[in-house]
Amino acid sequence: MSKSQVFRVIFQNESEVFEVYARQIFQSELWGFIEVEEFAFGERSQLLVDPSEEKLKSTFEGVKRSYIPLTSIIRIDEVEKEGSAKVSEAKGSNVKPFPMPPA
């Protein structure tokens, strides 16, 4: 029996960069989107509480599936185990939007 996969998905959401862990990701039938399912967050039994992880938990609470635009994805990694979810500011980083042709 193979062990379950865990993916770290890093994407830009407005002026913030989200790093979340999920067990299912795949290309959506909606053109230009990635579907992310089964979000994984750390255990609540920890003594130290991370405010950015708590923000993500409340943001994705009750979400069955999230559709993230391909242009917002920074990186997707398959990892050994889930880590703590993070929110960081995109200000001053090298994160740039994908160039789009003029409309």
Summary of the structure (lengths in Angstrom):
residues: 103
radius of gyration: 14.5
end to end distance: 50.0
largest distance: 51.0
contacts: 225
relative contact order: 0.30
helix: 12%
strand: 43%
